Amino acid sequence: METLTLTLHKAKDTKNKVVYGTADGTVIQSVYIDKDALGKEPPEKVKVVISAE
Protein backbone atom coordinates (compact mmCIF):
# COMPACT_ATOMS: atom_id res chain seq x y z
CA MET A 1 0.00 0.00 0.00
CA GLU A 2 1.49 3.33 -1.03
CA THR A 3 -1.31 5.71 -0.06
CA LEU A 4 -5.04 5.57 0.44
CA THR A 5 -7.02 8.81 0.05
CA LEU A 6 -10.50 8.97 1.56
CA THR A 7 -13.16 11.65 1.57
CA LEU A 8 -14.95 11.58 4.90
CA HIS A 9 -18.41 13.13 5.26
CA LYS A 10 -19.71 14.79 8.41
CA ALA A 11 -22.11 12.35 10.09
CA LYS A 12 -23.00 14.19 13.30
CA ASP A 13 -21.86 16.65 15.96
CA THR A 14 -21.35 15.78 19.60
CA LYS A 15 -20.70 18.24 22.41
CA ASN A 16 -16.95 18.55 21.75
CA LYS A 17 -16.34 16.54 18.60
CA VAL A 18 -17.46 16.18 15.00
CA VAL A 19 -17.95 12.65 13.65
CA TYR A 20 -16.85 11.90 10.08
CA GLY A 21 -17.04 8.64 8.13
CA THR A 22 -16.98 7.23 4.62
CA ALA A 23 -20.29 7.48 2.77
CA ASP A 24 -20.93 3.72 2.86
CA GLY A 25 -19.09 2.98 6.10
CA THR A 26 -17.05 0.14 4.63
CA VAL A 27 -13.54 1.59 4.89
CA ILE A 28 -13.69 3.70 8.05
CA GLN A 29 -16.72 3.49 10.32
CA SER A 30 -16.14 6.84 12.05
CA VAL A 31 -13.48 9.36 13.01
CA TYR A 32 -14.00 11.73 15.94
CA ILE A 33 -12.24 15.09 15.56
CA ASP A 34 -12.15 17.76 18.27
CA LYS A 35 -14.21 20.77 17.24
CA ASP A 36 -11.33 23.07 18.26
CA ALA A 37 -9.14 21.49 15.57
CA LEU A 38 -11.69 22.19 12.83
CA GLY A 39 -12.10 25.95 13.19
CA LYS A 40 -15.26 27.95 13.72
CA GLU A 41 -17.45 26.08 11.20
CA PRO A 42 -16.60 22.36 10.75
CA PRO A 43 -16.47 21.38 7.06
CA GLU A 44 -19.00 18.96 5.60
CA LYS A 45 -16.17 16.85 4.11
CA VAL A 46 -12.52 16.25 5.01
CA LYS A 47 -9.87 14.46 2.97
CA VAL A 48 -7.67 11.92 4.78
CA VAL A 49 -4.52 10.42 3.31
CA ILE A 50 -3.23 7.20 4.87
CA SER A 51 0.20 5.82 4.09
CA ALA A 52 2.29 2.94 5.37
CA GLU A 53 5.17 3.72 7.69
C-alpha positions in Angstrom: 0.0 0.0 0.0 1.5 3.3 -1.0 -1.3 5.7 -0.1 -5.0 5.6 0.4 -7.0 8.8 0.1 -10.5 9.0 1.6 -13.2 11.6 1.6 -15.0 11.6 4.9 -18.4 13.1 5.3 -19.7 14.8 8.4 -22.1 12.3 10.1 -23.0 14.2 13.3 -21.9 16.7 16.0 -21.4 15.8 19.6 -20.7 18.2 22.4 -17.0 18.5 21.8 -16.3 16.5 18.6 -17.5 16.2 15.0 -17.9 12.7 13.7 -16.8 11.9 10.1 -17.0 8.6 8.1 -17.0 7.2 4.6 -20.3 7.5 2.8 -20.9 3.7 2.9 -19.1 3.0 6.1 -17.0 0.1 4.6 -13.5 1.6 4.9 -13.7 3.7 8.1 -16.7 3.5 10.3 -16.1 6.8 12.0 -13.5 9.4 13.0 -14.0 11.7 15.9 -12.2 15.1 15.6 -12.1 17.8 18.3 -14.2 20.8 17.2 -11.3 23.1 18.3 -9.1 21.5 15.6 -11.7 22.2 12.8 -12.1 25.9 13.2 -15.3 28.0 13.7 -17.4 26.1 11.2 -16.6 22.4 10.8 -16.5 21.4 7.1 -19.0 19.0 5.6 -16.2 16.8 4.1 -12.5 16.3 5.0 -9.9 14.5 3.0 -7.7 11.9 4.8 -4.5 10.4 3.3 -3.2 7.2 4.9 0.2 5.8 4.1 2.3 2.9 5.4 5.2 3.7 7.7 
